[in-house]
């Protein structure tokens, strides 16, 4: 074999390794105190005054979205509009292209016009995300967050963090990427919440209900995972929120959606993401590629979606025009 062929073989091998190499650090679950659901009470869950979401909090979801993981970094943190709150048996209206254009313009003036020109019939790529959420039952002083023995008083509930993935893709490569995530999850009806929250009789550091949560679409189980597999504790999540939004008070009634397990409709092979980054594909090219791929797993009109958790209730919505 000549030198040229050897060099070509090495280059191909290097490219293949770059595309398929594993994460440098594999995410692992946090250490939790698992509450006994018999040692607690249920109370009505009010519409929140403010809401936050934590992204990429389960290893399976990190893998299926071809995301990176930094154990020493802060995961995605974003705000959600409390006005997106609905309750069980609500209708979830499929966003129109105009609604998506307006949402894009609210983040980035002028982006809506670009989308109207390039994607006049833009699909929302509507996705589901079962999550265990928690609500603050008292105001939290940020100085308390640095105390590892601090036991915040929390109530736990089930939510569906509905997402318009087409909006989230538009944040690719932007310094405020997670603002696009928040917008994609804040359209009307995009925060279905259970009616009640469960509260332990005694709060424990890193305490959570270790329960199975799942999403069911038209009778098919799409997601199923134990909350014990979460990468971060509630206390860590509150630290992340304060680090990203230090000016925002962590007041009683604030809700936090703690992330979703694997099984969402939005999946991308890691090698394909790395290949796109290698060739410098723009966010609009990435959006076009996703719209042109198989979108059969995304939610459509008529779909009935239930997010539920063992002992934490459920919330069901139906997608309508």
Helices and strands as residue ranges (DSSP letters): H 3-20, E 33-34, E 40-44, E 51-54, H 59-64, E 77-80, G 82-84, E 85-86, E 90-93, H 97-107, H 111-118, E 126-127, E 130-136, G 142-146, E 154-161, E 163-164, H 165-169, H 177-184, E 191-193, E 196-200, E 207-208, E 212-217, E 220-226, G 227-229, H 234-244, E 255-260, H 270-278, H 283-292, E 304-309, E 313-320
